[in-house]
Amino acid sequence: MRTCGILLPVASLPGPYGIGCFSREAYRFIDFLVEAKQTYWQILPIGPTSYGDSPYQSFSTFAGNPYFIDLEELIRQGLLTEEECRAVDFGEDPASIDYEKLYLGRFGLLRKAFSRSNVEQRDDYREFCSRHAFWLEDYALYMAIKARYGGKSYLLWPKEIRDRDEEALLRCRKELDRDVALYCYIQYEFYRQWEKLKAYANEKGLFLIGDIPIYVAPDSADVWANPELFQMKDGKLTAVAGCPPDGFSPDGQLWGNPLYDWGYHRSEGYRWWIRRMAHCRKLYDVIRIDHFRGFDQYYSIPAGEETAATGQWEDGPGMQLFQALREELGEMQIIAEDLGFITDTVRQLVKDTGFPNMKVLQFAFDSRDSSGPSEYLPHNYGTNCVVYTGTHDNETLYGWFDGIGQEAQDLVREYLGLEGADGRTVCKGLIRAAHRSVASYCIIPLQDYLLLGNEARINTPSTTGGNWQWRMDSSCLTPELAEELAAIACLYGRN
């Protein structure tokens, strides 16, 4: 089946309170996608963001982002007033997210809503807390303690709390009872709103592609509550994740995420991963797993190194993990993000799982890849893949084409049969080439349809500051654009 969709982070939706959320603008975007004959809306991870504001560095792999709770819904419930929400400074620029102001303003409103909610008397709230207890209790306590210590990493907490001494944890639960309850309420409201939004999309025939990082953040409830799952000794990481040096990054990429102790996971029958994927399957219709090659081999960097140059490849769990997932959960719709330096063993793992992998058109014309005919050129695709013009880590299509140089531009024009065409025409041609390909899925970032430059780029890997901030203008979603997208989808049999 040939399908298509649009990549747009929830945070990039328009709206009045500083960041995109599960608001009426989200419902309008779903209506737009349906009108445009799209099958999928792909989003980025929706967990609570930590330092650097990256959705790939979250305080929990199970929790939801408090910023995505629709304040207007809380107004409708009578828990907040419009005046209270309008009085908070969420930033001056509606096209950019100011995370510092969000942090300073959002939680005060959520605390106020909680204090007025009487939610702890509700049966559905109690049922939610019981159903999610396996992660929610640790997460809520972790966030309450973190707030007490000014947001410091759990590694800097008093030793008895850091090491989860039972008496110390009981004391914290008692002293921070109302703060723990607040974080439980925030998750209850997040999931209630998300499930309502997802149901609306599914009823319209639109499906959601969720994105999960392979790794968890070093300062997270996951690591604090379950240190045995990771490569640690005496409460400290012994090795961290990253990527080796290549043509894109001379020092490699030092991500700093904890690496899994795969021997322990194997001895437990991959129980934590089964829980994680079961949780994600309820959240999303399709799951895109970031850095899929880490299941075949992962790049291990000794903790404390300043670059990724001294790392080495180690064996991951391979097909054994996915066999365990299938036995417990049955078949799941998963997209394998296999970008970067890919070996024959990674290709074999992707083939053995049967999951579609990813093709990125921008990579097809990159002169730094001189290993032979590019597997990212459309004429080299098989059907079981997902073609993108670019991802959240790439430049926008228009920004990329503008900066690749005359020789590469001419190659793109020649490939498309658009010699002499201007940049806008070429970018439209690349979008059509993606749709025209045999790939079963075609996902295009909204910015590329809008022909926006790099001012609309989502993220530049290995940089800090200025990322994850772009927001769309609601005036972009015109009937004419929906008609244009629908025409392309119909022309290439993807409607």
Order of alpha helices (4+ residues) and beta strands (2+ residues): beta-alpha-beta-alpha-alpha-alpha-alpha-alpha-alpha-alpha-alpha-beta-alpha-beta-beta-beta-beta-alpha-alpha-beta-beta-beta-alpha-beta-alpha-beta-beta-alpha-alpha-alpha-beta-alpha-alpha
